Amino acid sequence: MTIQIAPLAVVLIVVGCAVGLAVFKYTAGTHGTAGRGDLVASIASGAAVATILALLLTPGFGQPMTPTSPTTKPTSTVSPQ
């Protein structure tokens, strides 16, 4: 079974994971508790970046909602007798 994922969603996931990994490696490089990385900060920063990018890159962000279909008046289909 194949699941289709939108390209924008894939980009958001990859960027979020990359930012999380970068934060984890940065915190692991600092001299702290046994040189271990901060897992919570890396997950939170990755999720925050992915959320902000999703809000900014989603089509129609910040624009008023428009109806999806034009409103038309119904026409009567009465046949003359």
Number of C-alpha atoms within 10 A of each C-alpha: 3 4 5 6 8 8 9 13 14 11 14 20 17 14 17 23 19 14 20 23 18 15 22 20 16 14 18 17 12 12 10 10 9 8 11 15 20 15 15 12 14 23 17 15 19 23 19 15 18 21 15 11 17 17 13 12 12 11 9 11 11 9 7 7 8 8 7 6 6 7 7 6 6 6 6 6 6 6 5 4 3
